[in-house]
Amino acid sequence: MSTVQGAFDPETLDVLKSAFDDACLALPAGQQTAGMRAKLAERILRKASQGERDPLRLRAYALEALSPTMWQEAG
């Protein structure tokens, strides 16, 4: 899996999509907004551009920026 001139290959895109979908599903219902989805996508793409390809690590990185109070509000 690699990038060519800033583009991700199809296999990498599948990994990124999986990580993004899983991160979105992990959001509490009240946080599943377009803005939050954009933030998750941005973080996944940033980490992938640094070479990360593990979908679990990409998901974790995307979600780690979320406020701890958000998770408390959801529970």
N, C-alpha and C positions, 0 to 999 in steps of 0.2 A: 504494500500500500504506500502510495506516495502522492506528492503533488507535482503538477507540471505547470510551470509558469503561473503559480498562484491558484491553480484549480485543483480540486481533489478528484482522485480517480473514483470510479463507480463503487468499488468495494469500500473505500473510506467513507463515501457519502452514505452508504448503508449503515455503517457504524455510527456516524454522526446523527443520522435520523433516529436510530434506535436509542442513543443516549438522550437526545432531545425529547423524544416521546416519553421515555421513562421518567425524565426529570419533570416534565409537565404533569404526568400522572401523580407524582409525589407531592405536588402542590396542594395545599388545602383548597377546597372549592372556592372560597372567597378570594383567593389569590390567583386564580386561573384567568388572568387578564391578558390582553394583547401586549401590554407593556411588560408584564412579568415574563411572558413567553419570549419576547424580544431580548430581554436581559439574559435569560437562560441560553438562547441561541448565540448571543454575542460571546458569552463566556465559553461555550463549547467550541465555537469557531476559533477563539483566541488560543485556547489550549491545544486544539488540533493543529493550528498553524505552527505551534512550537514542537510538534511531532508526536503528541499523545494520541494513541489509537485505541486504548482500552476503554470500552463503553462504560464500565463501572466507574473508572476514574474520571472520565469526562462528565458523567452524571453527577458524581460527588463534587467535582470542582464547580459545576454550574450551580448546585444547590447550596454550597458552603457560603455564598455571599448573602444569603437570605438572613434576615433579622431573626434572632432566637425568639423574640417576642411574637413573631408571626406564627411560629409553631405552637406556642402556648395558647394563642387566641383560637387556633383551630381545634385544639384538644378540648 
